[in-house]
Amino acid sequence: MSGFDHAAWLAQQIEALDPQQRQRFDSLAARLRALGADDPEEWALSDVTENIAQLARFILLRRLWRDCIEPQAQVSTCHPGGRAAAGRTTGRPRSLP
């Protein structure tokens, strides 16, 4: 029984790109690689072939992860009112700075 060869599939998809798509793919893959994305070619291929803004998505997700999800992140970086406002259940909503 033969398994799916993902690397071969990816290479085939990249080879099938037209010159304009390939130029965009190469540029996006390089930018994603420089930003530290895992599998930058996957992100770039999706952007080019599915017309999904994957570079913007990656940047947004990385920012959210670093600022709001990592255990050492402070609540104050995710909520404009800081820890006290995050736990408050009464009163008027605070406006964003």
C-alpha positions in Angstrom: 0.0 0.0 0.0 1.5 3.4 -1.0 1.0 6.5 1.1 0.4 10.0 0.0 3.6 11.8 -0.9 2.8 15.3 0.3 6.2 16.7 -0.8 5.7 15.4 -4.3 2.1 16.8 -4.4 3.3 20.2 -3.2 6.1 20.3 -5.8 3.6 19.4 -8.5 1.2 22.2 -7.5 4.0 24.7 -7.5 5.2 23.5 -11.0 1.6 24.0 -12.3 1.6 27.7 -11.4 1.8 30.2 -14.3 4.7 32.6 -14.4 2.8 35.4 -12.7 1.4 33.1 -10.0 4.9 31.6 -9.5 6.4 35.1 -9.0 3.8 35.9 -6.4 4.2 32.5 -4.8 8.0 32.9 -4.5 7.6 36.4 -3.0 5.0 35.3 -0.5 7.0 32.2 0.5 10.1 34.2 1.1 8.2 36.8 3.2 6.5 34.0 5.3 9.8 32.2 5.7 11.5 35.4 7.0 8.6 35.9 9.4 9.2 32.4 10.8 6.1 30.6 9.4 6.0 26.8 9.6 5.5 25.5 6.0 5.7 28.9 4.2 5.2 27.2 0.9 1.8 25.8 2.0 0.7 29.3 3.1 1.9 30.9 -0.1 0.3 28.2 -2.3 -3.0 28.7 -0.6 -2.8 32.4 -1.0 -2.0 32.2 -4.7 -4.4 29.4 -5.7 -7.3 29.9 -3.3 -7.1 33.8 -3.2 -7.0 33.8 0.6 -4.9 36.5 2.1 -2.6 34.1 4.0 0.2 36.6 4.7 -2.3 38.9 6.5 -3.8 35.9 8.3 -0.4 34.6 9.5 0.5 38.1 10.8 -2.8 38.5 12.6 -2.7 35.0 14.1 0.9 35.4 15.2 0.1 38.7 16.9 -2.9 37.3 18.7 -0.9 34.3 19.8 2.0 36.4 21.1 -0.2 39.1 22.8 -3.2 37.1 24.1 -2.6 33.4 24.2 0.9 32.7 25.4 0.8 31.9 29.1 3.1 34.8 30.1 1.0 37.4 28.3 -0.6 40.0 30.5 -4.4 40.5 30.5 -3.7 44.2 30.1 -2.3 43.7 26.6 -5.5 42.1 25.4 -8.0 44.3 27.3 -7.9 48.1 27.2 -8.9 48.4 30.9 -6.3 46.0 32.2 -6.9 43.3 34.8 -9.4 45.3 36.9 -11.6 46.0 33.9 -11.4 42.4 32.6 -12.9 41.2 35.8 -15.6 43.9 36.1 -19.1 42.8 35.4 -21.0 46.1 36.1 -20.7 49.6 34.9 -20.5 51.2 31.5 -18.3 49.6 28.8 -15.0 51.5 28.4 -14.2 53.1 25.1 -11.1 52.0 23.3 -8.1 54.3 23.6 
